[in-house]
Amino acid sequence: MSTASTLLLVAIVLVAFGFDITNGMNDLSGLLATTVRTRASSRRGAQIVVITGVIVGLSIAPPFVARTLGEGLVHWGRERDGSLIRLTAVLAALLGALIWNLWARRHGMPASSTHGLVGGLIAAALIARLKSGSIHWGLGPLIYHLKLVGGVKVIAGLLFSPLLGFVLGYFIFSLLAWVLVRATIILNRVLRYGEVAALFLQSVSYGCNDAQKSIAMITTALYAANLLTYFQPPWWASALAGIALSLGCLLGSLRIFRTVGFGIVRVRPLEAFSAQIAAAGSVALAALTGAPVSSTQVVSSSVIGVGARSRFRDVRWLRSRDILMTWFVTIPGAGLVTAVIYLVFRMLLKV
């Protein structure tokens, strides 16, 4: 492997580490928002629960989501003379998603880092014009065999997981409100313990799904550089992801925390518990199918679903609209940033 390829590989690992720090600041701040909002836990206590859950999820999860992002969406090829181009494309995709994460954090919007990375990968594959690099859109298997693979599987996971979170949040709250209609205010104390347990389950599901993005990119880089014979994430990539996400969670993002915890609807213990169970179930189901999702999206949509059932008029629908618009602009926005970054790299490295 050439010196330039080695430097690019090191840069990819470092950027992936930074990318996960911003993920921890954005995603995990949204994860713990409702638990802290209802005073079920202190912010520091919730952070400890989240970090523990994410590490458990990373430890027990099969790399289904990492494989979908790393080799299911883009075919990077194995030509030795093209490794420099492939590594440049992977680095540009990561940087594009990272810059978009930072923009979202600055504006306090719970944007999807998964959307950003998907947009970056598609843009990088298109603009790099690799010899064997192609995007697996998955339209053929969908039309002829009704199978979700490639781009269709990725887009379906990103689109339907928030919808599932909304529906589950709505019906779980409806069911619990009906069962507990005669409960006294003492129930709130019990529910606060339930919120902490639900937060742990949410965090485990995050580790099984959303936390695998950087692992996918590191493994993709190693595979593109011909250092792996098949797509198998190394253990140290999971360790780095756990450390970076933990740092990001501890640093936190007050703007994201306020948006999810205060900016959508004022949640009470039963509402918070319902939203957390709905979000955990949605993300875990997607992880089992290997479909990448945005936990930030799912958490936000679960809160909206609960709010739509419990206090429809109190939901800040304009704020929810802004969140929805952010979801839709992230893929093209991050893709555009990635394209610019790749073109700059191509001029500097003359690849």
C-alpha positions in Angstrom: 0.0 0.0 0.0 1.3 3.4 -0.9 2.1 6.2 1.5 -0.8 8.3 0.3 -3.2 5.3 0.8 -1.8 4.8 4.3 -2.3 8.5 5.2 -5.9 8.4 3.8 -6.7 5.3 5.8 -5.4 6.9 9.0 -7.4 10.0 8.2 -10.6 7.9 7.7 -10.2 6.3 11.1 -9.6 9.7 12.8 -12.6 11.3 11.0 -14.8 8.3 11.8 -13.8 8.9 15.5 -14.8 12.6 15.2 -18.0 11.6 13.4 -19.0 9.4 16.3 -18.3 12.1 18.8 -20.8 14.3 17.0 -23.2 11.4 16.8 -23.0 11.0 20.5 -23.6 14.7 21.0 -26.6 14.8 18.6 -28.2 11.3 18.8 -27.6 10.4 22.4 -28.6 13.9 23.7 -32.0 13.3 22.0 -32.1 9.8 23.5 -31.9 10.9 27.1 -34.0 14.1 26.7 -37.4 12.8 27.8 -36.0 10.9 30.8 -34.3 14.0 32.1 -37.3 16.2 31.2 -39.6 14.2 33.5 -36.9 14.1 36.2 -36.8 10.3 36.1 -33.0 10.7 36.2 -30.4 13.4 36.5 -28.6 14.3 33.3 -25.4 12.6 34.5 -27.2 9.5 35.6 -29.0 9.3 32.2 -25.7 9.6 30.4 -24.3 6.7 32.4 -27.3 4.6 31.5 -27.0 5.5 27.8 -23.3 4.9 27.6 -23.7 1.5 29.2 -26.5 0.5 26.9 -24.7 1.6 23.8 -21.6 -0.4 24.7 -23.8 -3.5 25.4 -25.4 -3.1 22.0 -22.1 -2.8 20.2 -20.9 -5.9 22.0 -23.8 -8.2 21.2 -25.0 -6.9 17.8 -24.2 -8.9 14.6 -22.8 -6.5 12.0 -26.0 -6.6 9.8 -26.3 -2.8 9.6 -22.6 -2.3 9.0 -22.7 -4.7 6.1 -25.7 -2.9 4.6 -24.0 0.4 4.7 -20.5 -0.8 3.9 -21.1 -3.3 1.0 -24.8 -3.4 0.4 -25.2 0.2 -0.9 -22.0 0.7 -2.9 -19.8 -1.8 -4.6 -16.3 -0.5 -4.2 -14.4 -3.0 -6.3 -11.1 -4.7 -5.7 -8.7 -3.3 -8.3 -5.4 -2.5 -6.7 -4.8 0.5 -8.9 -8.1 2.1 -7.7 -7.5 1.9 -3.9 -6.5 5.6 -3.7 -9.7 6.7 -5.5 -11.8 4.5 -3.3 -10.2 5.7 0.0 -10.6 9.3 -1.2 -14.3 8.7 -1.8 -14.8 7.1 1.6 -13.0 10.0 3.3 -15.1 12.6 1.4 -18.3 10.8 2.4 -17.4 10.8 6.1 -16.3 14.4 6.0 -19.5 15.4 4.3 -21.6 13.7 6.9 -19.5 15.1 9.7 -19.9 18.7 8.5 -23.6 18.2 8.2 -23.7 16.9 11.7 -21.9 20.0 13.0 -24.3 22.2 11.0 -27.3 20.4 12.6 -25.9 20.8 16.1 -25.3 24.5 15.6 -28.9 25.0 14.6 -30.3 22.7 17.2 -32.0 20.5 14.7 -32.2 16.7 15.3 -30.9 15.9 11.8 -30.0 12.4 10.8 -26.4 11.5 10.7 -27.5 8.3 8.9 -29.2 10.3 6.2 -26.0 12.4 6.0 -23.8 9.4 5.6 -26.1 7.8 3.0 -26.1 11.0 1.0 -22.3 11.2 1.2 -21.8 7.6 0.1 -24.1 8.0 -2.9 -22.5 11.3 -4.0 -19.0 9.9 -3.5 -19.7 6.8 -5.6 -21.3 8.8 -8.3 -18.6 11.5 -8.6 -15.6 9.2 -8.2 -16.8 7.1 -11.2 -14.9 4.0 -10.0 -14.2 1.3 -12.5 -16.3 -1.2 -10.7 -17.9 1.2 -8.2 -21.7 1.2 -8.6 -24.7 1.9 -6.4 -26.9 -1.0 -5.6 -30.3 0.6 -6.0 -32.1 -2.7 -5.4 -34.9 -1.9 -7.8 -34.6 -5.2 -9.7 -34.9 -7.5 -6.7 -37.8 -5.4 -5.4 -39.7 -5.6 -8.6 -39.1 -9.2 -9.6 -38.6 -10.9 -6.2 -40.1 -8.4 -3.7 -36.8 -8.3 -1.8 -35.4 -5.3 0.0 -31.7 -4.9 -0.7 -29.3 -2.2 -1.5 -30.6 1.4 -1.8 -34.2 0.3 -1.5 -33.5 -1.3 1.8 -31.6 1.7 3.1 -34.3 4.2 2.0 -37.1 2.0 3.4 -35.4 1.8 6.8 -34.9 5.5 6.9 -38.4 6.3 5.9 -40.5 3.7 7.6 -38.7 3.5 11.0 -39.9 7.0 12.0 -43.4 6.2 10.8 -43.3 3.0 12.9 -42.1 5.0 15.9 -45.0 7.4 15.5 -47.6 4.6 15.2 -46.1 2.6 18.1 -45.9 5.7 20.3 -49.6 6.5 19.5 -50.9 3.0 20.3 -48.6 2.2 23.2 -49.7 5.3 25.0 -53.3 4.6 24.1 -53.1 1.1 25.6 -51.3 2.2 28.8 -53.6 5.1 29.3 -56.6 2.7 29.0 -55.1 0.1 31.3 -54.0 2.7 33.9 -57.0 4.9 33.8 -57.7 4.4 37.5 -54.1 4.7 38.6 -53.2 7.3 41.2 -50.4 9.9 41.0 -48.1 7.4 42.8 -47.8 5.6 39.5 -45.6 8.4 38.3 -42.9 7.2 40.7 -43.0 3.7 39.3 -43.0 5.0 35.8 -39.9 6.9 36.4 -38.0 3.7 37.2 -39.6 2.3 34.0 -38.3 5.3 32.1 -34.7 4.5 33.1 -35.1 0.8 32.1 -36.7 1.9 28.8 -33.8 4.3 28.2 -31.4 1.5 28.7 -33.3 -0.6 26.1 -33.2 2.4 23.7 -29.5 2.7 24.1 -28.9 -1.0 23.5 -31.0 -0.8 20.3 -28.9 2.3 19.3 -25.7 0.3 19.7 -27.2 -2.5 17.6 -28.1 -0.2 14.7 -27.1 3.5 14.6 -23.8 3.1 16.3 -22.5 0.8 13.5 -22.1 3.6 10.9 -18.5 4.5 11.6 -17.7 0.7 12.0 -19.1 0.3 8.5 -16.9 3.1 7.1 -13.7 1.9 8.7 -14.3 -1.7 7.5 -15.1 -0.3 4.0 -11.8 1.6 4.0 -9.9 -1.5 5.0 -11.6 -3.5 2.4 -11.1 -0.9 -0.3 -7.4 -0.8 0.5 -7.2 -4.5 0.0 -6.4 -5.1 3.7 -9.4 -7.4 4.2 -10.3 -10.4 2.1 -14.0 -10.1 3.0 -16.2 -7.6 4.8 -15.7 -8.4 8.5 -15.6 -5.4 11.0 -12.5 -5.6 13.3 -13.0 -5.6 17.0 -11.0 -2.4 17.5 -13.5 -0.5 15.2 -16.3 -1.3 17.7 -14.1 -0.2 20.6 -13.3 3.1 18.9 -17.0 3.6 18.2 -17.9 3.0 21.9 -15.2 5.4 23.1 -16.2 8.2 20.7 -19.9 7.8 21.3 -19.3 7.9 25.1 -17.3 11.1 24.8 -20.0 12.7 22.6 -22.7 11.7 25.1 -20.7 13.2 28.0 -20.2 16.4 26.0 -23.8 16.5 25.0 -25.7 19.1 22.9 -28.0 21.3 24.9 -29.8 22.5 21.7 -30.7 18.9 20.6 -31.7 18.1 24.2 -34.0 21.1 24.4 -35.5 20.4 21.0 -36.5 16.8 21.8 -37.2 17.3 25.5 -39.0 20.7 25.3 -39.5 21.7 21.7 -42.1 19.2 20.5 -44.5 18.6 23.4 -44.3 18.7 27.2 -44.1 15.1 28.2 -45.1 13.5 31.5 -43.8 10.1 32.8 -46.4 7.9 31.0 -45.8 9.8 27.8 -42.1 9.6 28.1 -42.2 5.9 28.9 -44.4 5.2 25.9 -42.2 7.1 23.5 -39.1 5.3 24.7 -40.6 1.8 24.3 -41.8 2.8 20.9 -38.4 4.1 19.8 -36.5 1.1 21.2 -38.8 -1.4 19.4 -38.6 0.4 16.1 -34.8 0.7 16.1 -34.3 -2.9 17.3 -36.6 -4.3 14.6 -34.7 -2.4 11.9 -31.4 -3.7 13.4 -32.6 -7.3 13.0 -33.3 -6.8 9.3 -30.0 -4.9 8.8 -31.8 -1.7 7.8 -29.9 1.4 9.0 -32.1 4.0 10.8 -31.8 7.4 12.4 -32.4 7.0 16.1 -32.9 10.8 16.4 -35.7 10.6 13.8 -37.3 7.6 15.6 -37.1 9.3 19.0 -38.6 12.5 17.7 -41.4 10.8 15.8 -42.2 8.6 18.8 -42.6 11.7 21.0 -44.8 13.3 18.3 -46.9 10.1 18.1 -47.5 10.1 21.9 -48.2 13.8 21.8 -50.7 13.4 19.0 -52.6 10.9 21.1 -52.3 12.6 24.6 -52.4 16.3 23.9 -52.9 17.0 20.2 -53.3 20.8 20.6 -50.1 21.1 22.7 -47.8 19.5 20.1 -45.7 22.2 18.5 -46.5 21.2 14.9 -44.5 24.0 13.4 -41.4 22.7 15.2 -42.3 19.2 14.1 -42.5 20.5 10.5 -39.1 22.0 10.7 -37.7 18.7 12.0 -39.4 16.9 9.1 -38.0 19.3 6.5 -34.5 18.7 8.0 -34.8 15.0 7.4 -35.6 15.5 3.7 -32.8 18.0 3.0 -30.1 16.0 4.7 -29.4 13.5 2.0 -29.0 16.0 -0.9 -27.3 18.5 1.4 -24.7 16.1 2.7 -24.2 14.7 -0.8 -23.5 18.2 -2.1 -20.9 18.8 0.6 -19.3 15.5 -0.1 -19.1 16.2 -3.8 -17.3 19.5 -3.1 -14.9 17.8 -0.7 -14.1 15.0 -3.2 -13.3 17.5 -6.0 -11.0 19.4 -3.7 -9.2 16.1 -2.7 -9.0 15.1 -6.3 -7.2 18.4 -7.2 -4.8 18.1 -4.2 -4.0 14.4 -4.6 -4.3 14.3 -8.4 -6.2 11.1 -8.3 
